[in-house]
Amino acid sequence: MSQPTVEFLKAFGDAWNRHDIEALMSMMDDDCVFHAVAGPDLMGKSFVGRDEVRAGFELAWKTFPDAAWLDGEHFVVGDRGVSETTFCGTKADGTRIEARMVDVFTFRNGKIAIKNAFRKDRPPVSGA
């Protein structure tokens, strides 16, 4: 099975911006892991397995209903890939985040096995 390409990562980013959980999960390996940008552990909060990864992805949209990942740049080398984007989102309390971030991917079986997310620790921004 061939490894994902830059076009695959662009499609993954587009699915995030559509808030399309089915499209995202179709690109994830059966034995997948998502390490979120924040959490109590060294890797942030880890979601392991399809059900937990789905819940973790959906949590991003629950926390930031207007979440968007903009200005994507994507790279793939062998079984690894990186997407660099600007994350923008507003929490229910009005707190607005706008910061550069990266996702580091490990691929298996032509899909994403591990999505490891990192985001700049920038204070909330003012205005819309």
N, C-alpha and C positions, 0 to 999 in steps of 0.2 A: 504494500500500500504506500502511496506517495506521501511525502510530508507536506503539511500546509505551506502556503505561499503568502507573499505580501497581500495578494488579493483576498485570501482567506481571512487574514487579520483585519483588513479593511471591512469585509462583510461582517465580522464579529463586532467591530466598533459600530457599524451601522445598526446592527441588531440592538446593541446597548442603547443607542439614541432613540430607537423606536420603542424601547421598553418591551421587547419581544422575547419573552422567556423561552418560548418553544424554539425559536431560531437559535438562541444562545445554547440551549441544552443539546440541540442537534449537532453542535460543533464540539461538544465535550465528550471525552472518552468515558466509557462505562465506569471505570475506576478513577474518578477525577477528584481533585482537591482544589480548593480556593482559599488562599491566604489573604484576608482582608487587610486594608490599610491600617486598621487600628484594632486593638484588643489586648488582653492581659498577658499574652504569651510572647515569646521571642519572635514568632512569625505573625504576630497580631492575633486575630481570631481565625482559626482554621475550620473550614467546613469540608468534611470528608464524605465522599460518596455522592451519588446523584441527587438524592433527596435533600441532603444538607446543602450542597452547592446551589441547588435551585432556590432554597430558602435564603441562602446568603445573598444571591444575586437579587432576589426580590426585595430583601431588606434595604438594599441601596436605594431603590425607588420609593420604598415606604419612608425612609429617612429624608430623602431629597426627591419629592414628587416631580420636580422639574429638572432632574439630573440630565446633564449633557456632557459628552466627551468630545472636545473640539480640536481642530488643527492636528489631526493624527499624522504621525510619522511611524512607519512600520519597517521592521527588519526581520529577516529569517536567515538563520545559518544552521543547516543540519536539523537536529531535533530541538532547537531552541529558537525563540523569537522574542521580540520586544515591540511593544506599542507605546509611544510617547504621546500624550494628549494634554489638553487643558481641561481639567474637571471644573464644571460650574454647577452649583446646586444651592437651593434654598431650603432650610429646615422649616418645620411648622412654626417655630418661634421667630422666624424672620432672619435668622442667622444665614448669611450668604457666604459660601466658600467658592473661591476661584484660585486654583493652584495647578501647576504642572505636575504631572504624575507619569509613572511608567507601570506597565504590566510586563512581567517577565514570564514567558511561557515555556513549558516543556511539552513536547508533542509525543504522542504514541498512537499507533494505529491510524494515522492520518487525522487525528483530532487533538484537542487540548487535554492533556492529562493534569497539568498543574498551571494554575493562574495565580501568580504571586504579585500582589499590587502594592505599590509604594507611592506616596503623595507628599509633596512639600508640606511642612508644618507651618502654614501661613495663617496669621490671624484672620478672622472674618473680615470681608470687605464691606464697604458702605455702598448703599444705593443698589439699584437694580442692575 
